[in-house]
Amino acid sequence: MSVEIELYDGDDRDRWNGHVDRSPQSTPFHRYEALEVLADASGTELYPMVGYKGQEPVGLLPVFVLSKGPVSAAFSPPPDLKVSYLGPALLNFEKLKQRKAERRHDRFVEGCIDRLEAECNPRFVQIRSGPWYDDPRPFGWNDFEVTPAYTYVVDLDGDRDELIQSFSSDARRNVRGSTDADVEIKEGGRRSINRIIMQVTERHERQSESYNLTPETVVSLYNRLGEETVRPYVCTVDGAFVGGVVTVEDSNTIYRWQGGAKPETDLPINDLLDWHIMTDAMDRGIGQYDLVGANNQRLCGYKAKFAPDLKLYYSIQYSLPGMGLISGLYKQIR
C-alpha cells in the first residue's frame, strides 16, 4: 500500500499540532501557528503535507513555495528568517522493523515529492532537516543532493554540578565569578524581544552582513506560540540592558535561537546567559540545549566550551539545470 499525501489547512491546525507533539523529529517551528507566521513573513505559500498509510499518519513535511510567473521554488524552512532547520518529521516508526521502516519512509518522501510537483512543480527545492531526523537517504535515492551540517547539543539530564564540571575552565570561571556590578538575568516579553533582535541587527550592520529577521516576526511567534515556547532572556548590568537570547522550546529541547550578540562590556554576559538558560530549562525538566549551529568556525570556539555533543543535520537540495544558485533564484522571485 502506498503512502497517500494530504494537504492540511488552518481548519486542521489541531490535528497537525497533535502529530507534531507525537513526532520525535519535530521542532517548535513545526507547529502550525509558527508555520503561518513564517509564511506571512517570507511572502510564501504554505504547503503542510501529511502522509498516511491507510488511516495511520506516518510523517509531516511543511514546505513554503515562492512563485513568480512560471518559476517556483520550495523551501523548508523558508529562507532569510534565521530558522536553521525544519523538514520532515516522522510518526509511528518506533515499532517497525528496519526493512519495513525504510520502505515506508521512502514511500513517504516519494509521495511528498510527487504531491509537490503536482501542486507547483518547483524548479528548485531546498530542505534543511532537524538534528533529530537521522536518515536522509530517501531524498538521495530521489535525486536530491544531501550535504551534512552540524549543531551542538548540551545534555541537561544530569545535575548542575555535573554540568558545570564538564565546561571548559574559562566557562566555569566566568559562570562562578563574582563582580561588583549588579548583573541580573530574567525572562522578558515583547519589549525584550525588540531589544534583543535590534541588538543583533545592529551587530550585523556593523559587520556589513545581512540580517532580515525582524522584531515583528519574532513577536508574532511569541504571540502565536505563547510565552512558554518563545522565551526572551535579558541581561542587565546596573539596570541597563546589555544583551539577551531568544529561545524556543518544546517538551524535550530548548533551542538557543537568536541573540547572544557580543555586548559592549568586559563582563562574560553570554556565558552567564547560557548558564541561566540551561539551569532554568533543567528546572522545567527539559533534557537538552541545542546551541543551534556548529558550522561557523569562529563561533564554535565559544559554543564548544559547554561540552556539547556534535549532532548532524542535513541540507537536502534539488534543482533543475540553471537553477543551482539559491541566492539568484530567491532574488529573481522576490
Residue frames relative to the residue before (quaternion, step in Angstrom):
aa qw qx qy qz dx dy dz
M 1.0000 0.0000 0.0000 0.0000 0.00 0.00 0.00
S 0.4004 -0.7271 0.5070 0.2323 3.57 -0.83 0.97
V 0.4798 -0.6172 0.5308 0.3274 3.53 -1.34 0.19
E 0.2355 -0.7782 0.5713 0.1123 3.57 -0.71 1.11
I 0.2576 -0.7823 0.5547 0.1182 3.56 -0.95 0.93
E 0.1203 -0.7749 0.6190 0.0441 3.54 -0.87 1.06
L 0.2985 -0.7046 0.6084 0.2105 3.54 -1.27 0.53
Y 0.2615 -0.7608 0.5757 0.1458 3.56 -0.76 1.06
D 0.1476 -0.7511 0.6266 0.1465 3.56 -1.33 0.19
G 0.7938 -0.3411 0.2088 0.4582 3.56 -1.26 -0.12
D 0.6164 0.5542 -0.3462 0.4395 3.58 1.13 -0.60
D 0.6955 0.4493 -0.2605 0.4966 3.58 1.24 -0.45
R 0.2679 0.8195 -0.4822 0.1553 3.58 1.29 0.21
D 0.6945 0.4797 -0.2939 0.4485 3.60 0.81 -0.95
R 0.6332 0.5165 -0.3345 0.4694 3.59 1.01 -0.75
W 0.6415 0.5232 -0.3173 0.4627 3.57 0.95 -0.92
N 0.6945 0.4732 -0.2885 0.4588 3.60 0.80 -0.96
G 0.5974 0.5482 -0.3655 0.4571 3.58 1.12 -0.55
H 0.6352 0.5019 -0.3221 0.4908 3.58 1.06 -0.73
V 0.6253 0.5424 -0.3362 0.4492 3.60 0.97 -0.86
D 0.6684 0.5159 -0.3039 0.4412 3.58 0.89 -0.93
R 0.7230 0.4472 -0.2430 0.4671 3.59 1.11 -0.64
S 0.6288 0.5587 -0.3452 0.4163 3.61 1.16 -0.32
P 0.3924 -0.7250 0.5088 0.2482 3.63 -0.82 0.89
Q 0.6745 0.4894 -0.3055 0.4606 3.63 1.21 -0.20
S 0.5245 0.6733 -0.4074 0.3249 3.61 1.20 -0.16
T 0.2157 -0.7268 0.6363 0.1427 3.52 -1.38 0.36
P 0.6736 -0.4704 0.3427 0.4555 3.63 -1.17 0.12
F 0.6382 0.5368 -0.3357 0.4380 3.60 1.11 -0.57
H 0.5538 0.5887 -0.4040 0.4284 3.61 1.23 -0.09
R 0.5343 0.6357 -0.4236 0.3618 3.61 1.12 -0.41
Y 0.6085 -0.6211 0.3513 0.3471 3.53 -0.97 0.92
E 0.6290 0.5440 -0.3405 0.4387 3.59 1.02 -0.76
A 0.6467 0.5051 -0.3141 0.4775 3.58 1.03 -0.79
L 0.6315 0.5337 -0.3332 0.4531 3.59 0.99 -0.81
E 0.6480 0.5157 -0.3218 0.4588 3.59 0.96 -0.79
V 0.6474 0.5070 -0.3202 0.4705 3.59 0.97 -0.82
L 0.6760 0.4946 -0.2962 0.4590 3.59 0.90 -0.92
A 0.6331 0.5211 -0.3354 0.4638 3.61 1.01 -0.72
D 0.6634 0.4981 -0.3044 0.4682 3.57 0.94 -0.86
A 0.6915 0.4880 -0.2847 0.4501 3.59 0.90 -0.91
S 0.7388 0.4092 -0.2259 0.4855 3.60 1.06 -0.67
G 0.4100 -0.7216 0.4686 0.3027 3.60 1.24 -0.16
T 0.4888 0.6600 -0.4204 0.3857 3.57 1.11 0.70
E 0.4189 -0.6502 0.5587 0.2993 3.53 -1.35 0.18
L 0.3513 -0.7658 0.5111 0.1702 3.54 -0.80 1.08
Y 0.0673 -0.7609 0.6450 0.0196 3.55 -1.02 0.95
P 0.0458 -0.8154 0.5770 0.0085 3.64 -0.07 1.23
M 0.0917 -0.8383 0.5375 0.0049 3.57 -0.16 1.30
V 0.0825 -0.7732 0.6285 0.0153 3.55 -1.04 0.93
G 0.2426 -0.7823 0.5595 0.1268 3.58 -0.83 0.99
Y 0.1080 -0.7951 0.5958 0.0330 3.56 -1.02 0.87
K 0.1776 -0.7091 0.6734 0.1107 3.51 -1.16 0.83
G 0.7668 -0.0983 0.0180 0.6341 3.55 0.08 1.27
Q 0.7814 -0.2508 0.2210 0.5270 3.58 -0.65 -1.13
E 0.6152 0.5881 -0.3305 0.4080 3.58 1.26 -0.22
P 0.3621 -0.7186 0.5422 0.2420 3.63 -0.77 0.95
V 0.1556 -0.8167 0.5528 0.0566 3.57 -0.92 0.93
G 0.8292 -0.0902 0.0620 0.5481 3.62 1.13 -0.25
L 0.2581 -0.7289 0.6168 0.1471 3.50 -1.38 0.46
L 0.0660 0.7651 -0.6405 0.0037 3.54 -1.19 0.57
P 0.1142 -0.7923 0.5965 0.0578 3.62 -0.33 1.19
V 0.0453 -0.8024 0.5943 -0.0301 3.56 -0.81 1.05
F 0.2228 -0.7592 0.6031 0.1017 3.55 -1.10 0.83
V 0.1468 -0.8225 0.5487 0.0309 3.56 -0.69 1.12
L 0.1594 -0.7457 0.6435 0.0664 3.52 -1.02 1.02
S 0.0164 -0.8143 0.5797 -0.0247 3.58 -0.85 0.94
K 0.0515 0.7477 -0.6618 0.0169 3.50 -1.24 0.68
G 0.8026 -0.0904 0.0096 0.5895 3.54 -0.30 1.26
P 0.8168 -0.2174 0.1622 0.5092 3.59 -0.84 -0.93
V 0.6298 0.5531 -0.3257 0.4375 3.60 1.27 -0.22
S 0.0730 0.7816 -0.6174 0.0511 3.57 -0.90 0.92
A 0.1140 -0.7638 0.6329 0.0556 3.51 -1.26 0.58
A 0.2202 -0.7859 0.5705 0.0914 3.57 -1.05 0.81
F 0.0644 -0.8090 0.5835 -0.0308 3.54 -0.95 0.97
S 0.0920 0.7513 -0.6533 0.0174 3.53 -1.26 0.51
P 0.4550 -0.3473 -0.7594 0.3093 1.65 -0.50 2.48
P 0.6406 -0.4971 0.3802 0.4450 3.62 -1.24 0.09
P 0.5475 -0.6436 0.4199 0.3312 3.61 -1.08 0.63
D 0.8322 0.3354 -0.2102 0.3882 3.50 -1.44 0.27
L 0.6477 0.5185 -0.3345 0.4470 3.62 1.19 0.20
K 0.4841 -0.7211 0.3983 0.2949 3.58 1.28 0.38
V 0.4281 0.6160 -0.5211 0.4071 3.56 1.07 0.79
S 0.3540 -0.8036 0.4391 0.1900 3.54 -0.31 1.26
Y 0.8211 -0.0527 0.0586 0.5654 3.58 0.96 -0.76
L 0.0394 -0.7504 0.6598 0.0041 3.49 -1.34 0.58
G 0.2757 0.8357 -0.4499 0.1521 3.60 -0.08 -1.27
P 0.7962 -0.3339 0.2150 0.4564 3.58 -1.28 -0.37
A 0.0505 -0.7391 0.6693 0.0563 3.51 -1.32 0.54
L 0.2449 -0.8205 0.5072 0.0984 3.57 -0.49 1.23
L 0.1886 -0.7744 0.5993 0.0746 3.54 -1.29 0.55
N 0.8699 0.1435 -0.0898 0.4633 3.53 -1.24 0.67
F 0.4248 0.6891 -0.4749 0.3452 3.57 0.99 0.89
E 0.4960 0.7310 -0.4045 0.2367 3.57 1.20 -0.49
K 0.7667 0.3806 -0.1975 0.4779 3.60 0.96 -0.82
L 0.5238 0.6548 -0.4072 0.3620 3.59 1.27 -0.02
K 0.4574 -0.6327 0.5412 0.3123 3.56 -1.13 0.62
Q 0.7078 -0.5204 0.2714 0.3932 3.54 -1.18 0.68
R 0.6772 0.5028 -0.3174 0.4335 3.59 0.79 -0.95
K 0.6821 0.4797 -0.2877 0.4709 3.58 0.89 -0.90
A 0.6351 0.5306 -0.3292 0.4546 3.58 1.00 -0.80
E 0.6701 0.4954 -0.3080 0.4590 3.59 0.91 -0.89
R 0.6484 0.5151 -0.3249 0.4569 3.58 0.97 -0.80
R 0.6713 0.4886 -0.3006 0.4694 3.59 0.94 -0.87
H 0.6337 0.5337 -0.3222 0.4581 3.57 0.99 -0.86
D 0.6636 0.5085 -0.3002 0.4592 3.57 0.90 -0.95
R 0.6775 0.4821 -0.2989 0.4682 3.60 0.93 -0.82
F 0.6023 0.5421 -0.3563 0.4652 3.59 1.09 -0.61
V 0.6723 0.4810 -0.2998 0.4762 3.59 0.86 -0.94
E 0.6526 0.5071 -0.3206 0.4629 3.60 0.88 -0.87
G 0.6516 0.5236 -0.3148 0.4496 3.57 0.97 -0.81
C 0.6483 0.5080 -0.3157 0.4712 3.58 1.00 -0.82
I 0.6457 0.5154 -0.3201 0.4636 3.58 0.95 -0.87
D 0.6692 0.4962 -0.3024 0.4632 3.58 0.90 -0.90
R 0.6665 0.4958 -0.3148 0.4591 3.59 0.91 -0.84
L 0.6463 0.5127 -0.3216 0.4647 3.57 0.99 -0.80
E 0.6423 0.5103 -0.3256 0.4701 3.59 0.96 -0.77
A 0.6650 0.5029 -0.3073 0.4587 3.59 0.98 -0.80
E 0.6949 0.4904 -0.2772 0.4470 3.57 1.03 -0.78
C 0.8539 0.0026 0.0594 0.5171 3.60 0.77 -0.97
N 0.2774 -0.8085 0.4877 0.1776 3.60 1.29 -0.04
P 0.0285 0.8464 -0.5312 0.0248 3.62 0.65 1.05
R 0.3881 -0.7165 0.5336 0.2264 3.56 -1.08 0.75
F 0.7642 0.1663 -0.1043 0.6144 3.54 1.30 -0.26
V 0.0180 -0.7815 0.6235 -0.0097 3.58 -0.97 0.89
Q 0.0413 0.7788 -0.6255 0.0250 3.56 -0.93 0.90
I 0.0241 -0.7818 0.6213 -0.0464 3.54 -0.82 1.13
R 0.0755 -0.7512 0.6515 0.0747 3.55 -1.06 0.77
S 0.2895 -0.7798 0.5354 0.1467 3.55 -0.50 1.20
G 0.5273 -0.6035 0.4865 0.3478 3.53 -1.30 0.27
P 0.6440 -0.5533 0.3626 0.3842 3.61 -1.21 0.33
W 0.6315 0.5232 -0.3403 0.4600 3.59 1.25 -0.14
Y 0.6029 0.4970 -0.3526 0.5150 3.58 1.32 -0.07
D 0.0565 -0.8870 0.4570 -0.0343 3.55 -0.08 1.32
D 0.7388 0.3634 -0.2391 0.5147 3.63 1.17 0.15
P 0.0173 -0.8369 0.5468 -0.0177 3.61 0.07 1.26
R 0.3363 0.7929 -0.4715 0.1892 3.62 1.23 0.06
P 0.6241 0.5473 -0.3798 0.4083 3.68 0.88 -0.68
F 0.6219 0.5093 -0.3544 0.4777 3.60 1.10 -0.52
G 0.6405 0.5175 -0.3244 0.4655 3.59 0.97 -0.81
W 0.6558 0.5060 -0.3041 0.4706 3.57 1.04 -0.76
N 0.7131 0.3856 -0.2426 0.5328 3.59 1.28 -0.29
D 0.6594 -0.5927 0.2751 0.3718 3.54 1.11 0.91
F 0.4509 0.6344 -0.4923 0.3898 3.58 1.12 0.60
E 0.3935 -0.6726 0.5699 0.2607 3.53 -1.23 0.55
V 0.1305 -0.8054 0.5776 0.0279 3.57 -0.69 1.12
T 0.0318 -0.8039 0.5922 -0.0441 3.56 -0.70 1.17
P 0.3890 -0.7308 0.5010 0.2522 3.62 -0.77 0.91
A 0.0338 -0.7405 0.6701 0.0385 3.52 -1.28 0.59
Y 0.3506 -0.7798 0.5046 0.1199 3.55 -1.23 0.38
T 0.0191 -0.7504 0.6590 0.0477 3.48 -1.32 0.54
Y 0.3923 -0.6821 0.5607 0.2579 3.55 -1.35 0.21
V 0.0562 -0.7862 0.6152 0.0133 3.58 -0.99 0.86
V 0.2496 -0.7680 0.5789 0.1131 3.57 -0.81 1.10
D 0.3711 -0.7175 0.5504 0.2112 3.57 -0.89 0.99
L 0.1429 -0.8187 0.5550 0.0368 3.57 -0.68 1.14
D 0.4422 0.7421 -0.4280 0.2658 3.61 1.23 0.15
G 0.6270 0.5324 -0.3542 0.4450 3.62 1.17 -0.30
D 0.6044 -0.5167 0.4149 0.4422 3.57 -1.20 -0.44
R 0.7228 -0.4648 0.2927 0.4194 3.56 -1.27 0.25
D 0.6500 0.5234 -0.3330 0.4390 3.58 0.91 -0.82
E 0.6474 0.5084 -0.3162 0.4716 3.59 0.96 -0.83
L 0.6551 0.5249 -0.3167 0.4416 3.55 0.96 -0.87
I 0.7176 0.4449 -0.2790 0.4575 3.57 0.73 -1.00
Q 0.6115 0.5485 -0.3564 0.4452 3.61 1.10 -0.55
S 0.6391 0.5276 -0.3294 0.4524 3.58 1.18 -0.48
F 0.5554 0.6258 -0.3894 0.3851 3.61 1.22 -0.37
S 0.5984 -0.5158 0.4580 0.4075 3.55 -1.33 0.21
S 0.6693 -0.5253 0.3411 0.3997 3.56 -1.21 0.46
D 0.6716 0.4858 -0.3213 0.4580 3.61 0.94 -0.77
A 0.6255 0.5174 -0.3499 0.4675 3.62 1.05 -0.65
R 0.6365 0.5124 -0.3299 0.4727 3.61 0.97 -0.80
R 0.6602 0.5108 -0.3074 0.4569 3.56 0.92 -0.90
N 0.6761 0.5014 -0.3010 0.4482 3.58 0.92 -0.89
V 0.6801 0.4874 -0.2947 0.4616 3.57 0.98 -0.82
R 0.7400 0.4169 -0.2220 0.4788 3.57 0.98 -0.85
G 0.5317 0.6802 -0.3939 0.3154 3.58 1.20 -0.42
S 0.3226 -0.7215 0.5805 0.1957 3.53 -1.27 0.44
T 0.0792 -0.7832 0.6159 0.0298 3.54 -1.26 0.47
D 0.5350 -0.6197 0.4626 0.3401 3.53 -1.21 0.46
A 0.5816 0.5890 -0.3778 0.4148 3.58 1.20 -0.37
D 0.4420 -0.6602 0.5437 0.2704 3.54 -1.26 0.56
V 0.0107 -0.8147 0.5769 -0.0578 3.57 -0.10 1.36
E 0.0233 0.7994 -0.5977 0.0568 3.56 -0.79 1.07
I 0.0801 -0.7698 0.6323 0.0336 3.57 -1.01 0.88
K 0.1633 0.7788 -0.5889 0.1412 3.55 -0.82 0.99
E 0.5567 -0.5741 0.4728 0.3700 3.54 -1.30 0.23
G 0.1837 -0.7754 0.5962 0.0974 3.51 -1.12 0.79
G 0.4785 -0.6453 0.5078 0.3110 3.53 -1.25 -0.52
R 0.8408 -0.1582 0.1164 0.5045 3.55 -1.10 -0.72
R 0.6451 0.5177 -0.3339 0.4521 3.60 0.92 -0.79
S 0.6406 0.5209 -0.3220 0.4633 3.58 1.02 -0.76
I 0.6055 0.5441 -0.3539 0.4605 3.59 1.03 -0.73
N 0.6485 0.5211 -0.3196 0.4535 3.57 0.89 -0.91
R 0.6817 0.4891 -0.3052 0.4505 3.60 0.84 -0.90
I 0.6604 0.5095 -0.3152 0.4527 3.59 0.95 -0.86
I 0.7065 0.4589 -0.2792 0.4609 3.59 0.78 -0.99
M 0.6344 0.5114 -0.3393 0.4699 3.60 1.01 -0.67
Q 0.6226 0.5270 -0.3483 0.4619 3.61 1.02 -0.69
V 0.6525 0.4966 -0.3113 0.4804 3.59 0.98 -0.82
T 0.6298 0.5397 -0.3284 0.4519 3.58 0.98 -0.84
E 0.6761 0.4896 -0.2895 0.4683 3.57 0.88 -0.94
R 0.6165 0.5425 -0.3407 0.4577 3.58 1.05 -0.74
H 0.6643 0.4913 -0.2995 0.4771 3.59 0.95 -0.87
E 0.6379 0.5330 -0.3329 0.4452 3.59 0.96 -0.80
R 0.6494 0.5119 -0.3217 0.4612 3.59 0.99 -0.78
Q 0.7152 0.4080 -0.2415 0.5136 3.57 1.16 -0.58
S 0.4262 -0.7255 0.4339 0.3220 3.60 1.35 0.17
E 0.4675 0.6382 -0.4569 0.4068 3.55 1.02 0.91
S 0.4761 -0.6714 0.4867 0.2929 3.57 -1.11 0.67
Y 0.0432 0.7532 -0.6550 0.0422 3.52 -1.22 0.67
N 0.0681 -0.8708 0.4863 -0.0231 3.54 -0.10 1.35
L 0.4804 0.6332 -0.4623 0.3931 3.59 1.21 0.15
T 0.2254 -0.8016 0.5437 0.1055 3.59 -0.72 1.06
P 0.6059 -0.5341 0.4275 0.4059 3.59 -1.19 0.38
E 0.6136 0.5721 -0.3530 0.4143 3.58 1.04 -0.75
T 0.6491 0.5100 -0.3250 0.4615 3.60 0.99 -0.77
V 0.6717 0.4844 -0.3040 0.4709 3.58 0.91 -0.87
V 0.6283 0.5142 -0.3344 0.4786 3.60 1.02 -0.72
S 0.6231 0.5297 -0.3425 0.4624 3.60 1.02 -0.72
L 0.6397 0.5036 -0.3228 0.4826 3.59 1.01 -0.77
Y 0.6268 0.5330 -0.3205 0.4693 3.57 1.03 -0.79
N 0.6728 0.4972 -0.2911 0.4641 3.57 0.95 -0.90
R 0.7371 0.4393 -0.2370 0.4555 3.58 0.88 -0.95
L 0.7498 0.3919 -0.2193 0.4859 3.61 0.93 -0.85
G 0.4779 -0.6942 0.4196 0.3370 3.56 1.19 -0.50
E 0.6238 -0.5953 0.3835 0.3307 3.51 -1.25 0.59
E 0.6162 0.5285 -0.3662 0.4548 3.62 1.19 -0.19
T 0.6856 0.4329 -0.2803 0.5138 3.60 1.29 -0.19
V 0.7610 0.2264 -0.1252 0.5949 3.59 0.95 -0.89
R 0.0078 0.8252 -0.5602 0.0719 3.57 -0.50 1.22
P 0.1581 -0.7741 0.6054 0.0963 3.62 -0.60 1.08
Y 0.1382 -0.7818 0.6057 0.0525 3.58 -0.59 1.19
V 0.1146 -0.8171 0.5651 -0.0015 3.55 -0.74 1.13
C 0.1741 -0.7650 0.6123 0.0974 3.55 -1.05 0.84
T 0.0621 -0.7757 0.6276 0.0237 3.55 -0.93 0.96
V 0.1667 -0.7458 0.6366 0.1040 3.55 -1.21 0.64
D 0.8208 -0.0761 -0.0211 0.5658 3.56 -0.58 1.22
G 0.7424 -0.4439 0.2041 0.4584 3.54 1.02 0.92
A 0.6561 0.5024 -0.3117 0.4690 3.63 1.25 -0.18
F 0.5115 -0.6478 0.4776 0.3009 3.57 -1.01 0.85
V 0.0405 -0.8107 0.5840 0.0125 3.59 -0.90 0.94
G 0.8075 -0.1534 0.1121 0.5585 3.60 1.12 -0.42
G 0.0113 0.8055 -0.5925 0.0092 3.52 -1.31 0.16
V 0.2219 -0.7409 0.6200 0.1318 3.51 -1.38 0.22
V 0.2318 -0.7293 0.6264 0.1484 3.55 -1.03 0.85
T 0.1034 -0.7906 0.6026 0.0340 3.56 -0.71 1.10
V 0.1391 -0.7183 0.6622 0.1619 3.53 -1.37 0.26
E 0.0382 -0.8303 0.5557 -0.0174 3.57 -1.02 0.67
D 0.1552 -0.7065 0.6718 0.1594 3.47 -1.44 0.29
S 0.7727 -0.3736 0.2255 0.4610 3.58 -1.20 -0.22
N 0.7427 0.4219 -0.2186 0.4719 3.61 1.18 -0.48
T 0.8281 0.1595 0.0082 0.5373 3.56 0.95 -0.93
I 0.1645 -0.7241 0.6566 0.1324 3.52 -1.21 0.68
Y 0.2271 -0.7971 0.5545 0.0751 3.56 -0.87 1.05
R 0.3425 -0.7121 0.5781 0.2035 3.56 -0.92 0.98
W 0.1015 -0.8873 0.4468 0.0531 3.54 0.42 1.26
Q 0.8163 -0.0923 0.1086 0.5597 3.62 0.46 -1.16
G 0.6162 0.5435 -0.4127 0.3932 3.54 -1.20 0.54
G 0.5872 0.5971 -0.4219 0.3473 3.53 -1.22 -0.46
A 0.2656 0.7627 -0.5406 0.2355 3.58 1.16 0.58
K 0.5787 -0.6008 0.4195 0.3580 3.56 -1.06 0.74
P 0.3022 -0.7886 0.5063 0.1743 3.61 -0.53 1.12
E 0.4781 -0.6542 0.5052 0.2970 3.55 -1.24 0.44
T 0.5699 0.5167 -0.4217 0.4800 3.53 0.58 1.24
D 0.4941 -0.6611 0.4767 0.3025 3.56 -1.18 0.50
L 0.5119 0.6411 -0.4269 0.3805 3.58 1.23 -0.14
P 0.4851 -0.6817 0.4643 0.2906 3.63 -1.04 0.74
I 0.0714 -0.8641 0.4974 0.0293 3.55 0.69 1.15
N 0.7030 0.4732 -0.2938 0.4422 3.60 0.79 -0.93
D 0.5930 0.5397 -0.3683 0.4705 3.60 1.07 -0.60
L 0.6768 0.4910 -0.2894 0.4659 3.55 0.92 -0.92
L 0.6313 0.5250 -0.3309 0.4651 3.57 1.02 -0.76
D 0.6864 0.4803 -0.2997 0.4565 3.59 0.81 -0.94
W 0.6401 0.5146 -0.3289 0.4660 3.58 0.96 -0.78
H 0.6510 0.5070 -0.3168 0.4679 3.59 0.93 -0.84
I 0.6476 0.5166 -0.3188 0.4605 3.60 0.93 -0.90
M 0.6654 0.5097 -0.3070 0.4508 3.59 0.90 -0.91
T 0.7109 0.4460 -0.2792 0.4666 3.59 0.77 -0.95
D 0.6026 0.5451 -0.3496 0.4664 3.58 1.08 -0.65
A 0.6662 0.4914 -0.2940 0.4777 3.57 0.97 -0.89
M 0.6185 0.5396 -0.3462 0.4544 3.59 1.00 -0.74
D 0.6432 0.5239 -0.3198 0.4577 3.58 1.00 -0.79
R 0.6957 0.4326 -0.2719 0.5049 3.61 1.17 -0.50
G 0.5572 -0.6477 0.3748 0.3600 3.59 1.26 0.11
I 0.4252 0.6881 -0.4789 0.3413 3.60 1.20 0.42
G 0.3863 -0.8083 0.4166 0.1543 3.55 -0.76 1.09
Q 0.8247 0.1052 -0.0460 0.5537 3.61 1.14 -0.35
Y 0.2659 -0.7469 0.5996 0.1094 3.51 -1.24 0.74
D 0.1803 -0.7842 0.5887 0.0768 3.56 -0.46 1.25
L 0.2998 -0.7800 0.5289 0.1486 3.56 -0.60 1.17
V 0.3700 -0.7908 0.4300 0.2300 3.58 1.38 0.13
G 0.8583 0.0185 -0.0855 0.5057 3.51 0.13 1.33
A 0.1142 0.7514 -0.6451 0.0793 3.53 -0.99 0.98
N 0.4237 0.7220 -0.4328 0.3345 3.54 1.07 0.82
N 0.6676 0.4651 -0.2824 0.5081 3.57 1.24 -0.43
Q 0.4038 -0.7542 0.4587 0.2401 3.58 -0.37 1.22
R 0.6289 0.5593 -0.3361 0.4228 3.56 1.03 -0.78
L 0.7337 0.4186 -0.2288 0.4838 3.58 1.02 -0.78
C 0.5515 0.6442 -0.3971 0.3509 3.58 1.15 -0.48
G 0.6009 0.5812 -0.3621 0.4124 3.58 1.04 -0.69
Y 0.6603 0.4851 -0.3058 0.4849 3.55 1.03 -0.77
K 0.7242 0.4656 -0.2700 0.4312 3.59 0.69 -1.07
A 0.6529 0.5547 -0.3267 0.3991 3.59 0.97 -0.82
K 0.5938 0.6014 -0.3797 0.3762 3.62 1.12 -0.44
F 0.6241 0.5172 -0.3479 0.4712 3.60 1.27 -0.11
A 0.4695 -0.7208 0.4080 0.3060 3.60 1.26 0.42
P 0.2198 0.7945 -0.5406 0.1682 3.60 0.78 0.93
D 0.4569 -0.5998 0.5612 0.3414 3.50 -1.39 0.10
L 0.4031 -0.6936 0.5414 0.2517 3.56 -1.08 0.74
K 0.0749 -0.8101 0.5814 -0.0073 3.57 -0.75 1.10
L 0.3939 -0.7080 0.5443 0.2175 3.53 -1.17 0.75
Y 0.0775 0.7033 -0.7040 -0.0614 3.47 -1.36 0.45
Y 0.3975 -0.7608 0.4838 0.1708 3.58 -1.22 0.24
S 0.2556 -0.6883 0.6569 0.1716 3.49 -1.24 0.74
I 0.0854 -0.8124 0.5753 -0.0411 3.54 -0.58 1.27
Q 0.0575 0.8516 -0.5057 0.1252 3.57 -0.36 1.22
Y 0.0142 -0.7621 0.6473 0.0005 3.50 -1.18 0.75
S 0.1010 0.7930 -0.5977 0.0601 3.57 -0.98 0.79
L 0.4609 -0.6345 0.5443 0.2978 3.51 -1.21 0.62
P 0.6675 -0.4922 0.3459 0.4388 3.64 -1.11 0.39
G 0.7947 0.2851 -0.2330 0.4825 3.53 -0.96 0.95
M 0.7129 0.4195 -0.2526 0.5019 3.59 1.28 -0.14
G 0.3482 0.8004 -0.4419 0.2072 3.57 1.17 0.41
L 0.6725 0.4767 -0.3074 0.4753 3.59 1.14 -0.44
I 0.3449 -0.7743 0.4926 0.1970 3.54 -0.30 1.23
S 0.6487 0.5340 -0.3353 0.4262 3.59 0.94 -0.81
G 0.6647 0.5013 -0.3075 0.4607 3.57 0.97 -0.84
L 0.6594 0.4971 -0.3139 0.4686 3.58 0.94 -0.82
Y 0.6555 0.5233 -0.3173 0.4426 3.55 0.90 -0.94
K 0.6637 0.4897 -0.3081 0.4741 3.60 0.92 -0.86
Q 0.6267 0.5459 -0.3402 0.4399 3.57 1.02 -0.79
I 0.7068 0.4534 -0.2730 0.4695 3.56 0.88 -0.95
R 0.6632 0.5126 -0.3104 0.4484 3.58 0.93 -0.88
